[in-house]
Amino acid sequence: MKKIINGIIIVLSSIFICFVMIFSMLPNIVLNVSITIGGFVIPILIILITMIIEIKKSKNKEEKDKIRKFWLKTLFIIYCLLLINILFLNNEYRMRGFQNINTFSKEHFETSNIIPFATIVEYIRGMILNNINTSIVIINFATNLLLFAPMGFFVPILFQSRIKNTKQFAIMIIMLTLIVEILQFITYRGSTDIDDIILNTIGAVIVYVLIGNGMMKYEKD
């Protein structure tokens, strides 16, 4: 019975996510932010509730760990698909301001930043001088800090045999976000900015230090 219920949950989750992913790949279609987020949040909530119920019903520690790892792997896959959707597919944020510039044109290179902290300093200066919308700065900082933050939770649990300390984790995030920025530059699915790498790494490392280390100790016990 549990396998049937789990199968139904996975199928329903796949339908929600596939709907968002497919429509996000279609030309000239930009899904509303609430629809995009809902397509991922609903499956995540359903899976979390299911995982909690199944763990509480199970009395065997080994079975509890098996249930937890199964659903966490599922959540990690959903999170990766969400990242792909946010970073590379059509959405209201990505399609705003990146439509009328040709790839590898002069304007394309001008929108890129390879100077560390240049964008961060510019935003802070703009807030101090009150010549930039504060909400834009907050959203930009918050988005970049939170985007890869879940990695700090998932990696220690799912890849603890490969990533064993904060240094290795930070290097992994830097390499991952660097690849993302290079792909964004080549495909021009957003602005390429080294400060994004810095903020992405800071957000992920903070979660890793606060939560990840504890999860690794728990897994070993």
Stockholm file with secondary structure:
# STOCKHOLM 1.0

chainA/1-221         MKKIINGIIIVLSSIFICFVMIFSMLPNIVLNVSITIGGFVIPILIILITMIIEIKKSKNKEEKDKIRKFWLKTLFIIYCLLLINILFLNNEYRMRGFQNINTFSKEHFETSNIIPFATIVEYIRGMILNNINTSIVIINFATNLLLFAPMGFFVPILFQSRIKNTKQFAIMIIMLTLIVEILQFITYRGSTDIDDIILNTIGAVIVYVLIGNGMMKYEKD
#=GR chainA/1-221 SS CHHHHHHHHHHHHHHHHHHHHHHHHSTTCCCCHHHHHHHHHHHHHHHHHHHHHHHHHCCCHHHHHHHHHHHHHHHHHHHHHHHHHHHHSCCTTTTSSCSSSCTTSHHHHHTCBCSTTHHHHHHHHHHHHTCSCHHHHHHHHHHHHHHTTTHHHHHHHHSTTTCCSHHHHHHHHHHHHHHHHHHHHHHTSSCCBHHHHHHHHHHHHHHIIIIIHHHHHHHHC
#=GC SS_cons         CHHHHHHHHHHHHHHHHHHHHHHHHSTTCCCCHHHHHHHHHHHHHHHHHHHHHHHHHCCCHHHHHHHHHHHHHHHHHHHHHHHHHHHHSCCTTTTSSCSSSCTTSHHHHHTCBCSTTHHHHHHHHHHHHTCSCHHHHHHHHHHHHHHTTTHHHHHHHHSTTTCCSHHHHHHHHHHHHHHHHHHHHHHTSSCCBHHHHHHHHHHHHHHIIIIIHHHHHHHHC
//
